[in-house]
Amino acid sequence: MAEARGLSDTDLRAISERVLQISEADQCRVSINSGWRGYTRVATNRITSAGGSDETTINITSVFGKRVASVNTNRLADDDLLQAVRRSEEMARLAPENPEYMPELEQQSYQDIPAFYPSTGDLDPGTRAAAAAIAIRQAQTAGQIAASYMDVQAGTSAIATSNGLFGSHASTGVAYTLTSRTPDGLQSGWAGDEANDWNNIESQRVANDAVRKCRDWRKTALDAGEYTAILEPTAVGMLMLRMMNAFNQRTADEGRSYFSRRGGGNRLGETLFDEKVTLYSDPAYVDAETAPFDSGGQAINRRLWVNTGRLENLSRSRFWAAESGQQPLPAPLNLIMQGGNDSLEEMISSTRRGVLLTRFWYIRGLNPRIISYTGLTRDGTFLIENGRITRPVTNFRFNQSLVSMLQNIEMLGPAVRVAASENSSVSTPIVVPAIKVSGFNLSSVSDAI
């Protein structure tokens, strides 16, 4: 088995202890991220650039009373660490008090999560180039122009405090996205994969899907309106990535959230979504693993957020937990939506009139009280009539409440890991199914390709 990239656990401990010994603050926290990041970029059917770099960054947080300040450094020599510690202390003494600061954590119990995959950690430029070549050949054969980006990360992280906490974690991640267009720029198709394990990146499927979508999609007119919509997993994932932020008890208790109860408090325990909706997070979920601790050192464990439509949990910071007389509950670091057994073909065949959506772009928040977002459809939007795809159609701007979407689910496919971010880089692990929903609001026509 390959060794993890980045500093070893021994080195992470040694640097943390060195900083904590130097510190003269009332309390101190050290966070270290160390590892390697590589990329391969394709444009105009050729690899235009590729590279990689190793980096270690250390964040030092010093605290005097409730005055807090942090400094980052990438220099590991003793003198450089001393300078960074003293700078953070100088800044902390000048900082205004943070009334919500909570004392640094003592030693915690963390899960041992094997999130480092040698297939990704050892991924070399030749293998990345071979994956890119599959897409280039496929696009050239179809008379299309491919552009792709592959982001690979492998490394270790650690957190330590002056109150005796230490935790470390090794991980890998890879994201691969491909857009294929016709030479006139009027047709476009997209596909992508994201995983912790390179063996789960399906380079041939990504090429097939992007080239096929490009071949089949060209704008034809369709009026805006509310439609039955079939969202492929990537489209679902891009919305559920935003949904993660809604599970916050403070915003609910303060009346700023859909989860706020009229008259005060929150809606924990209420059935708010369709019974087919179950959402949870799990740092040990295979090929979507995350660190077993958050940025403050709190332990992350499997957590059910929505169970068959019922709101089960909301995250609570340590400050808000103390204010409300409850135990802290860290926010999720990944999100899994339980899937079903309906295939995409079955969803299409069951639809009298609707649209098939590939993915979204430029997603922005609108109203947290109904968890609504706007954005654009892209790279493959199709009209469904009488159980079959009849033609490609124009792209749209959507204005959609995620609450309404999750209340109107008709069918669910199997859950899969998706590339849910808009920047094609390794991001928060999101595992979701394709879904069929009623009343999806395609609010206006867009001329975007």
C-alpha atoms as one frame of an Amber mdcrd trajectory, in Angstrom:
protein
   0.000   0.000   0.000   1.235   3.464  -0.894   2.084   5.930   1.815  -0.152
   8.957   2.248   0.984  12.152   0.598   1.890  15.108   2.796   3.464  15.110
   6.225   3.382  11.951   8.310   1.407  11.723  11.522   4.701  11.929  13.413
   5.663  15.151  11.646   2.203  16.649  12.110   2.415  15.979  15.838   5.942
  17.357  16.079   5.052  20.643  14.342   1.889  21.017  16.417   3.779  20.464
  19.663   6.491  22.897  18.610   3.927  25.656  17.993   2.055  24.966  21.229
   5.293  25.046  23.225   6.245  28.401  21.712   2.821  29.928  22.331   2.417
  32.444  25.148  -1.315  32.931  24.556  -4.001  31.868  27.006  -5.061  29.279
  24.436  -3.747  28.211  21.060  -4.984  26.083  18.148  -2.897  24.703  15.285
  -4.370  23.480  12.008  -2.132  21.903   9.356  -2.899  20.939   5.766  -0.158
  19.158   3.874  -0.197  17.395   0.537  -0.030  17.344  -3.204  -2.371  18.680
  -5.870  -2.184  17.945  -9.584  -4.197  18.816 -12.647  -4.562  18.117 -16.369
  -6.365  20.564 -18.639  -7.666  19.968 -22.178  -8.789  22.631 -24.667  -9.412
  22.475 -28.416  -8.881  18.704 -28.451  -5.391  18.761 -26.971  -3.785  18.737
 -23.551  -2.791  22.342 -22.993  -1.304  22.140 -19.509  -0.608  19.746 -16.672
   1.251  20.008 -13.415   1.333  19.467  -9.710   2.677  20.937  -6.502   3.339
  20.036  -2.879   2.380  22.451  -0.151   2.079  22.578   3.612   0.155  25.384
   5.298  -0.131  26.001   9.022  -2.830  28.100  10.620  -2.027  29.361  14.129
  -4.836  30.794  16.259  -3.922  32.672  19.430  -6.409  33.633  22.127  -6.215
  36.079  25.033  -9.474  35.980  26.959 -11.963  36.381  24.128  -9.585  38.197
  21.801  -8.737  35.928  18.877  -6.510  36.172  15.799  -5.035  33.747  13.272
  -1.983  33.701  11.024  -1.105  31.380   8.140   2.394  30.326   7.181   3.990
  27.786   4.859   7.415  28.010   6.441   8.315  25.199   8.835  11.682  26.271
  10.237  11.745  27.005  13.968  12.440  30.714  13.499   9.600  31.043  10.973
   7.145  29.260  13.255   8.189  31.485  16.151   7.617  34.586  14.028   4.159
  33.362  12.960   3.150  32.572  16.550   4.275  35.969  17.804   2.470  37.730
  14.951  -0.783  35.924  15.777  -0.367  36.890  19.441   0.241  40.537  18.578
  -2.867  40.601  16.427  -4.955  38.828  19.081  -4.023  41.405  21.736  -5.296
  44.157  19.416  -8.459  42.366  18.270 -11.877  43.244  19.686 -13.398  40.623
  21.946 -15.393  37.883  20.246 -18.420  37.352  22.538 -19.120  33.974  20.914
 -15.656  32.495  21.348 -15.635  29.104  23.052 -12.575  27.624  24.801 -10.407
  25.306  22.766 -11.373  21.661  22.916  -9.667  18.993  24.972  -8.818  15.580
  23.488 -11.701  14.083  21.494 -12.482  10.561  20.303 -12.376  10.323  16.503
 -13.285   7.545  14.101 -10.434   5.973  12.160 -11.549   6.658   8.586  -9.450
   5.135   5.758  -9.966   7.874   3.172  -6.590   7.663   1.401  -6.810   5.657
  -1.837  -3.463   4.687  -3.404  -5.136   4.665  -6.833  -5.547   8.442  -6.436
  -2.501   9.237  -4.332  -0.228   7.545  -6.889  -2.044   8.923  -9.953   0.647
   9.958 -12.435   0.498  12.425 -15.358   0.541   9.582 -17.884  -2.622   8.029
 -16.476  -4.324  11.420 -16.386  -3.286  12.019 -19.991  -4.628   8.623 -21.052
  -8.030   9.498 -19.575  -7.998  12.825 -21.393  -7.043  11.092 -24.653 -10.198
   8.969 -24.494 -12.336  12.111 -24.587 -10.206  13.789 -27.253 -10.483  10.785
 -29.607 -14.212  10.476 -28.980 -14.805  14.167 -29.699 -12.635  14.178 -32.803
 -14.431  11.147 -34.216 -17.763  12.939 -33.707 -16.475  16.183 -35.218 -16.627
  17.962 -31.865 -14.222  19.975 -29.719 -13.446  18.754 -26.205 -12.421  20.772
 -23.151 -11.824  19.041 -19.827 -10.282  19.529 -16.417  -9.020  16.957 -13.946
  -8.208  17.964 -10.368  -6.386  15.496  -8.102  -5.659  15.978  -4.398  -3.888
  13.818  -1.831  -2.679  14.774   1.592  -3.004  14.915   5.334  -4.537  17.328
   7.803  -4.241  17.785  11.546  -5.642  19.851  14.379  -4.151  20.390  17.845
  -4.941  22.648  20.797  -3.219  23.834  23.941  -5.879  21.908  25.893  -4.537
  18.552  24.731  -6.462  17.818  21.538  -4.786  16.200  18.551  -6.292  14.584
  15.471  -5.013  13.788  11.992  -6.515  12.486   8.776  -5.213  11.328   5.378
  -7.370  11.604   2.267  -7.529  11.706  -1.516  -9.959  13.130  -4.060 -10.307
  13.470  -7.831 -12.763  15.377 -10.023 -12.988  15.028 -13.802 -15.351  17.105
 -15.951 -15.684  17.286 -19.738 -17.524  19.640 -22.082 -17.780  18.817 -25.788
 -19.037  21.354 -28.341 -19.578  21.553 -32.068 -17.202  23.799 -34.075 -19.985
  26.389 -34.551 -20.451  26.562 -30.766 -24.191  25.961 -30.996 -24.298  22.472
 -29.468 -22.849  21.398 -26.147 -22.707  18.333 -23.939 -21.260  17.809 -20.474
 -20.402  14.920 -18.193 -18.323  14.503 -15.069 -17.291  12.264 -12.198 -15.957
  12.849  -8.697 -14.561  10.291  -6.271 -12.012   9.694  -3.550 -10.930   6.544
  -5.408  -9.577   7.011  -8.958 -10.860   3.540  -9.837 -14.393   4.948  -9.655
 -13.762   7.639 -12.283 -15.386   6.271 -15.444 -13.406   8.053 -18.147 -15.054
   6.223 -21.032 -18.577   6.874 -19.737 -17.777  10.555 -19.226 -16.571  10.782
 -22.833 -19.579   8.866 -24.149 -22.093  10.985 -22.246 -20.603  14.370 -23.134
 -20.219  13.565 -26.831 -23.711  12.048 -27.032 -25.319  15.027 -25.295 -23.499
  17.392 -27.667 -24.659  15.379 -30.701 -28.278  15.329 -29.516 -28.694  18.835
 -28.137 -29.359  21.955 -30.185 -31.684  24.751 -29.116 -35.308  24.636 -30.204
 -38.057  26.817 -28.784 -40.000  25.889 -25.660 -41.987  28.249 -23.460 -40.982
  28.870 -19.871 -43.264  27.544 -17.155 -43.688  24.905 -14.474 -42.853  21.423
 -15.755 -42.545  17.890 -14.581 -38.759  17.634 -14.502 -36.337  14.738 -14.456
 -33.073  15.869 -12.905 -30.019  13.747 -13.591 -27.873  13.084 -10.488 -25.466
  15.949 -11.202 -28.331  18.451 -11.343 -29.730  17.103  -8.064 -26.291  17.209
  -6.448 -25.677  20.820  -7.427 -28.853  21.807  -5.581 -28.351  19.547  -2.567
 -24.845  20.950  -2.099 -26.611  24.236  -1.322 -29.211  22.503   0.839 -26.502
  21.479   3.312 -26.258  25.020   4.653 -29.943  25.073   5.604 -29.568  22.526
   8.420 -28.594  25.149  10.981 -30.447  25.467  14.264 -29.364  29.016  15.015
 -30.854  30.456  11.822 -33.994  28.427  12.529 -34.270  29.557  16.157 -33.731
  33.175  15.130 -36.520  33.063  12.556 -34.296  33.255   9.486 -34.891  29.816
   7.992 -37.511  27.537   6.482 -36.970  25.450   9.591 -38.149  28.347  11.819
 -41.415  27.765  13.626 -43.960  30.555  13.466 -44.062  32.195  16.877 -40.525
  31.089  17.773 -38.313  28.033  17.907 -37.697  25.489  15.178 -39.516  22.711
  13.364 -37.521  19.720  14.547 -39.699  16.623  14.525 -42.085  17.899  11.841
 -42.680  16.131   8.526 -41.666  18.767   5.985 -40.833  16.810   2.835 -42.089
  13.867   0.813 -41.711  10.546   2.624 -39.270   9.409  -0.074 -36.729  12.003
   1.171 -34.036  10.784   3.567 -30.865  12.836   3.978 -27.857  11.991   6.125
 -24.141  12.593   6.455 -21.486   9.996   7.199 -17.721  10.668   7.247 -17.106
   6.949   6.636 -19.381   6.624   3.574 -17.352   4.607   1.062 -15.744   6.767
  -1.632 -17.257   9.914  -0.128 -15.232   9.875   3.099 -14.412  13.075   4.947
 -12.316  14.016   7.966 -13.712  12.765  11.296 -13.404  16.286  12.773 -14.388
  19.809  11.799 -12.253  22.950  11.712 -12.639  23.444  15.458 -11.857  19.833
  16.327 -15.387  18.593  17.043 -15.898  14.923  16.230 -17.975  14.210  13.112
 -20.137  11.083  13.125 -22.942   9.676  11.016 -25.994  11.905  11.365 -29.557
  11.674  10.062 -30.934  15.081   9.043 -34.199  14.116   7.348 -35.825  10.708
   7.813 -38.651   9.799   5.397 -39.553  13.483   5.160 -39.262  14.262   8.896
 -36.733  16.841  10.125 -34.556  14.947  12.605 -31.590  17.211  13.342 -30.148
  20.695  12.888 -26.493  21.540  13.432 -25.513  23.636  16.465 -22.229  25.414
  17.016 -20.715  25.083  20.472 -21.783  28.649  21.222 -25.379  28.136  20.142
 -25.550  24.803  21.946 -24.522  26.550  25.174 -27.047  29.327  24.565 -29.865
  26.818  24.019 -28.831  24.326  26.711 -28.094  21.502  24.262 -25.147  19.447
  23.109 -23.168  20.760  20.117 -23.885  19.139  16.768 -21.335  19.855  14.010
 -22.483  20.698  10.501 -22.162  17.910   7.904 -19.033  17.558   5.763 -20.781
  15.421   3.147 -24.406  14.763   2.229 -26.080  11.558   1.108 -29.617  11.414
  -0.242 -31.076   7.939  -0.075 -31.978   6.681  -3.521 -34.579   4.362  -4.983
 -34.860   1.758  -7.735 -36.323   3.803 -10.595 -34.148   4.015 -13.691 -33.833
   7.169 -15.805 -35.561   5.284 -18.617 -38.499   4.441 -16.339 -38.788   8.081
 -15.274 -38.882   9.199 -18.906 -41.368   6.534 -19.992 -43.723   7.517 -17.141
 -43.767  11.203 -18.128 -46.544  12.573 -20.357 -44.892  15.968 -20.786 -41.796
  17.271 -19.066 -38.123  18.160 -19.357 -34.878  16.285 -18.764 -32.152  18.416
 -17.128 -28.428  17.570 -17.225 -26.935  20.159 -14.880 -27.071  23.775 -13.722
 -24.796  26.798 -13.809 -24.375  30.073 -11.906 -26.553  28.961  -9.009 -27.341
  31.713  -6.528 -29.485  31.914  -3.405 -32.788  33.812  -3.376 -34.833  33.296
  -0.208 -33.667  31.243   2.801 -37.211  31.148   4.165 -38.196  28.770   1.343
 -34.617  27.658   0.487 -34.991  28.961  -3.065 -32.278  29.273  -5.707 -31.911
  30.555  -9.221 -29.540  29.505 -11.984 -29.336  28.276 -15.563 -29.751  24.894
 -17.170 -26.812  23.868 -19.378 -25.366  21.305 -21.752 -28.389  19.167 -22.483
 -32.024  20.113 -21.859 -34.636  17.925 -23.564 -38.417  17.839 -23.963 -40.227
  14.636 -22.996 -43.582  13.864 -24.588 -45.670  10.745 -24.128 -42.895   8.790
 -22.465 -39.992   9.574 -24.783 -37.493  12.329 -25.491 -38.799  14.144 -28.570
 -36.364  17.006 -29.080 -33.685  19.185 -27.496 -34.892  22.557 -26.237 -33.546
  25.929 -25.235 -31.889  26.486 -21.883 -33.781  28.189 -19.080 -33.319  30.251
 -15.960 -34.923  28.461 -13.038 -36.321  29.952  -9.816 -36.977  27.005  -7.563
 -37.678  26.371  -3.900 -35.770  23.279  -2.811 -38.488  22.758  -0.219 -41.106
  22.535  -2.963 -38.855  20.265  -4.994 -38.407  17.853  -2.087 -42.139  17.911
  -1.389 -43.040  16.932  -4.947 -40.756  13.989  -5.702 -42.421  11.273  -7.758
 -39.538   8.881  -8.491 -35.951   8.236  -7.294 -33.034   6.499  -8.966 -30.020
   4.841  -7.291 -27.761   7.233  -5.349 -24.315   7.975  -6.856 -21.394  10.328
  -6.080 -21.485  13.364  -8.392 -19.349  16.340  -9.375 -21.571  18.911  -7.669
 -19.419  22.048  -7.707 -19.417  24.623 -10.505 -15.629  25.011 -10.674 -14.719
  21.415 -11.691 -12.448  20.960  -8.657 -12.640  18.386  -5.871 -15.431  19.551
  -3.609 -17.767  18.488  -0.807 -18.743  14.839  -1.356 -22.371  14.672  -2.520
 -24.175  11.372  -3.133 -27.639  11.683  -4.712 -30.071   9.946  -7.074 -31.735
  11.136 -10.252 -35.216  12.381  -9.358 -38.530  13.052 -11.069 -40.420  16.022
  -9.607 -43.576  17.905 -10.457 -43.904  21.681 -10.741 -40.243  22.585 -11.380
 -40.176  26.303 -12.193 -38.329  27.113 -15.429 -39.004  30.820 -15.086 -37.588
  32.266 -18.316 -35.867  31.253 -21.529 -32.068  31.686 -21.701 -30.008  32.084
 -24.858 -27.061  30.384 -23.168 -25.577  27.304 -24.834
